[in-house]
Amino acid sequence: MSQSAVAYSVQQSVASLIMHNPPVNALGKAVRVGLVEGIEKALADDAVKVIVITSDIGFFSGGADISEFSTGDFEPNLSTVVLHAIEQSTKPVVAVLPGPAFGGGLELALACHYRITHKANKVGLPEVNLGILPGAGGTQRLPRLVPVQQALDMVVSGRPQSVTKLPSVFAEIVDSVEQLPAATQTFIENLDLTADIPRTCDITVDSASFDPALFEQYAEGIKKQARGFFAPFNCIKAVQAATELPFPEGLQREGELFLECMQTSQARAQQHFFFAERAAGHVQDYDKSTPVRDIKKVAVIGAGTMGGGIAMNFANAGIPVTMLELQPEALEKGLSVIRGNYERTAKKGKLTAEDVEKRMSLLTGTTSYADLADVDLVIEAVFEKMEVKQAVFKSLDEVCKPGAILATNTSTLDINEIAAATSRPQDVIGLHFFSPANVMKLLEIVKAEHTAPEVIKTCMQMAKIIRKVAVLVGVCFGFVGNRMIEAYGREANRLMLEGATPEQVDKVIYKFGLPMGPFTMGDMAGLDIGYFVRQSRKAFIEHDPSYCVVADKLVEDGRVGLKAGKGVYLYEPGNRQPIPDESVLEIAKQEAARLGIEQRKISDQEILERCIYPLINEGALILEEGIAAKASDIDVIYVYGYGFPVYRGGPMKFADEIGLDKVLTAMNKYREQLGDYGEAWFKPAPLLEKLAQQGKTFN
């Protein structure tokens, strides 16, 4: 068979159009042209009675080729040319789906007259995740085939659906993919070729089948979760158009709403992030010839919150884990917490009782390093102190087999120093999981000075197995994420000294799009964590007597956050809702007076600029130093690790969007306004200055 984008063949009066555009049959120009030509050829051939559109790669179609968004070459247009030709075909068109159909792929199937698939298959319209809506008739055809509420759920959430939940979409759903060829042949043989062709566009949505208030209620219901996003609300309007307008006008309305989405900063940000996430996996540190080590057995040192969460990732992926704690009680408690986590998940219906037992059976505990002699990978998750970690690695070096990967979960410490405690620095790497480790998608993989390329490659591939998004970074204090968050937290604390209230700062940052502000985040994580880090970095901060002084006083007074019932805020037992505390403002006032800092009213705009712009500036320094290979890697770290809003694309993309000259001007303004403090902390990174002056962007 010819390996063109769409292969055409005729057999027993059936014309088959077989898409072949690996890896996911993206509907690029060649596929669109092939489909139109195939339909025209079949219609011109009197011997052809039925047309089949299918795929030979196990994926029906992953949808539009979004790299075309930047070129603007959409001809032939998927909606008005390709799908119109298919739907208006005078011969029946059958879509046979051997695998998933997403976005434009599902829209293609919906434009066909009949659809056949198998029970294990999934379909969906995920365009909302790119800041847009289905723009090839998906919002108009789907509500004509399924209940309006179900169509709204699919279009607005973007989540894939099992085909078994869409019986009205498919003419036939067989038990397995292997049965598709025979089932298709039987279906075609039984087709009444004299009957009218069932075109989705000819169906009218029954207005009595849904509550007229549905769309308004739906928009209200998603307000909180869709905060900051534009596309979900246009998705609702598009589905509503399908219930109110004839198909051609509905299609036109969909197109208008699609263009509105495309012109937003949210769409640009979300599409940037789509590519950034994929680009994070492409690194220069190894190539195809670099070997990979087998990871069949893992050990985790430390059975606390972090160690337990890390262990769960591997058990979830079916990989046996040995957990080491020197105290039997701590080990028992750690395994018990993991069981509790799994049982709570089972209660929610997301795991079966058998799943819980299967995963627990993969977890074993030990109090002896000798039991780690045969593991392929060991991850240390103990107290964040250099001497403690070096002692652990010295023990691992003595017992682990040659070729075992020795990883540390440190979030700030120098991995080169940790590696120096072993005789095999080439096998040492950082695997920085984010808390809770069994939930958070990000994994910062930190290459040390001597880490071997095959160790890096093995860990990057291992991340996919445990369903993490891996970003490769270099060694410096805090790596990428925590090094940048230092600037953000520092400014929030300084703003409190200058007169802003914690709730004002948190409100500004929440409104910007983060899930919580810096003071709420500090209380949730525990203020003592930052305190211990500051104690270990006195040389870095001693020139600034104002550095986090209020936070230090709170910790020294036992106010370490939510776990103590009081931190920056107060908390009622069993309630995570922060309660503002006037006494904290009094401490800030006293410290400001002691330091000669005049308190004043601070605008929301200044708060936003002083928290976010230094974070961006630190990102520029990180790029200059080569700690991150590309700006988009920083964006991935911040969206997945710190809750930076994806509709802003990450901090570096946000800077690109508003203009680097704006960031530079603000940095210089605060550098001048804030005296010695400004000179110390608001000096623009040379890369920021250079790119701003050249009118360029980070990405």
Secondary structure, DSSP 8 states (H G I E B T S, - for coil): ---SSEEEEEETTEEEEEE--TTTTB--HHHHHHHHHHHHHHHH-TT--EEEEEESSS-SB-B--GGGGTTT---S-IIIIIIHHHHT-SS-EEEE-SS-EETHHHHHHHHSSEEEEETT-EEE-GGGGGTS--TTTHHHHHHHHS-HHHHHHHHHH---EEGGG-TTT-SEEESSGGGHHHHHHHHHHT--TTS----GGG----GGGS-TTHHHHHHHHTTTTTTT-SHHHHHHHHHHHHHHS-HHHHHHHHHHHHHHHHTSHHHHHHHHHHHHHHHTT--SS--TTS-------EEEE--SHHHHHHHHHHHHTT--EEEE-SSHHHHHHHHHHHHHHHHHHHHTTSS-HHHHHHHHHTEEEES-GGGGTT-SEEEE---S-HHHHHHHHHHHHHHS-TT-EEEE--SSS-HHHHHTTSS-GGGEEEEEE-SSTTT--EEEEE--TT--HHHHHHHHHHHHHTT-EEEEE--STTTTHHHHHHHHHHHHHHHHHHT--HHHHHHHHHHHT-SS-HHHHHHHH-HHHHHHHHHHTHHHHTT-TTTTHHHHHHHHTT--BGGGTBSSSB--TT----B--HHHHHHHHHHHHHHT-------HHHHHHHHHHHHHHHHHHHHHHTSBS-HHHHHHHHHHHH---GGGTSHHHHHHHH-HHHHHHHHHHHHHHTHHHHHHH----HHHHHHHHHT----
